[in-house]
Amino acid sequence: MSDEKYWYNLKTGEVERGLVTPAPDRAGPFDTAEEAARAPEIIRERSRKWAEEDAADR
């Protein structure tokens, strides 16, 4: 259930438990607070991977 998950607030940079912040301003869900705290790094990694896959498809 999403109330039991952790989210990263994109505006404040804080980790939140549950659906505290409106959807456009949060990233997640994550299973742990530690994972949510790494959200910016995880987002960068995934974006880089997707860009590489997209470039390989061309």
C-alpha positions as CSV (number, residue, x, y, z in Angstrom):
1,M,0.0,0.0,0.0
2,S,1.4,3.4,-0.9
3,D,0.9,4.8,2.6
4,E,3.5,2.4,3.8
5,K,6.0,3.4,1.1
6,Y,8.6,6.2,1.1
7,W,8.6,9.1,-1.3
8,Y,11.2,11.8,-2.2
9,N,9.9,15.3,-2.2
10,L,11.4,16.9,-5.4
11,K,10.9,20.4,-4.1
12,T,12.3,20.1,-0.6
13,G,14.7,17.2,-1.0
14,E,13.1,15.4,2.0
15,V,12.0,11.9,2.4
16,E,8.3,11.4,3.3
17,R,6.3,8.4,4.4
18,G,3.0,8.1,2.6
19,L,1.3,10.4,0.2
20,V,2.1,13.7,1.7
21,T,3.1,15.8,-1.3
22,P,1.1,16.1,-4.6
23,A,2.2,13.7,-7.3
24,P,4.0,16.1,-9.6
25,D,6.3,17.0,-6.7
26,R,7.3,13.5,-5.5
27,A,9.3,10.6,-6.8
28,G,8.7,7.0,-5.7
29,P,7.5,4.9,-4.2
30,F,10.5,3.3,-2.5
31,D,10.5,0.5,0.1
32,T,12.9,2.2,2.5
33,A,13.7,5.7,3.6
34,E,17.3,5.1,2.6
35,E,16.3,4.2,-0.9
36,A,14.1,7.3,-1.2
37,A,16.9,9.5,0.0
38,R,18.9,8.2,-3.0
39,A,16.1,9.2,-5.4
40,P,18.0,11.9,-7.4
41,E,20.9,9.4,-8.0
42,I,18.5,6.6,-9.0
43,I,16.6,9.0,-11.4
44,R,19.9,10.0,-13.0
45,E,21.0,6.4,-13.4
46,R,17.7,5.3,-14.9
47,S,17.7,8.3,-17.3
48,R,21.2,7.6,-18.4
49,K,20.3,3.9,-19.0
50,W,17.2,4.8,-21.0
51,A,19.2,7.3,-23.1
52,E,21.8,4.7,-23.9
53,E,19.1,2.2,-24.8
54,D,17.4,4.8,-27.0
55,A,20.6,5.6,-28.8
56,A,21.3,1.9,-29.4
57,D,17.9,1.5,-30.9
58,R,18.6,4.2,-33.5
